Amino acid sequence: MSLKLYMDEHVPSAITNGLRERGIDVRTVQDDDLLGESDPNLLDRATELGRVLFTRDTDFLEEAHRRQQEHIEFAGVVYAHQLQVSTSLKKES
């Protein structure tokens, strides 16, 4: 089983495209025409699709923590810090 990701609207397209080039199954908020949707609704959508939400927004960490505390199931969140993760994705030979 491979990881399926649901990309938050603020993730740069370079990251999304780089992951797709490596065969990662990626769907975006833009694909679903959900720009500006609330974080809880986006996390619900990712869970509905069976995808882990990929974000650079700390608000999703707070929402994930709340759901854990309240025992609300969700598919998961991958967080990539905006200043510590490069958008340069080079293929290794």
N, C-alpha and C positions, 0 to 999 in steps of 0.2 A: 504494500500500500504506500503510495507516494503522498507527500504533503501537498495539499491544495491551499492556495493563499487567496485572500480577499484584500486588495490593496485600498487603503484609505486614500481619500482624494488628494491629500497633501504629499504623498510619496512621489518623488520625481520619476518621470517616465523612463529615465536612464536606468533606474533600479528595476522597474517593472519589465522593461525590454530586455535587460541583461538576464533576469531570471527566466524569462520566456525562451531566450536563446539557449539556455542551459536545460531546457525541457521541463521546467517547473510549470505546473498548471496554475495560472494566474488569471484572476478576474478582478476587475476594478469597480469602484463605486461609479465611475464614469460609464462603464459598460451597462450598469443598471439604471443610469440616469437619476442617481440619488445624491447629486451634489448639494451640499448644505444640509443634508439630513442629520438628525441628532446622533450623537455617539451611541446611546443605547439602541437606537433603531438600526444603526449600521452593524453593531455587534450582534443584534438579533438576526439581521439578514445574513451575515457571515455564518452564523450557527445554522440557520435554515438551509443554507447551501452546503453545509458540511465542510466549511473552509475556516482556516485560522486567519484572523484579521492581522494584517501587517501594517504597522503605523509608526510614525515618528512623533506622535502627539501624546504627551503624558496624560492627557485627560482620559485616554482609553485605559491606562494603568489604574487610574482611580476607579473607573467603572468596573474593570475586571476584579479589583479588590473588593468592591462593594458586592458584586455577585458572588464571590467566593464566601464572604462573610454571611451572606443571606442564603447560601446553598442554592443559588440559581445556576443551572447548567448553561454553559456556553462553550463554543468550539476552541477558544484560546486566542491569545494575543501574542504576536511577535513585535517587540519594540526595538527600534534602531535609533539610537540617539542622533540628533541632527548634526551635531558637531564632531562626532566620533566615528561616523560611518561614511566611507567614501562612496561616491556614485560612480567611480571608475571601476568597472567590472571587466577585467581582462581574462581571457581564456588562457589556461595553462596549456603548454604544448605537451 
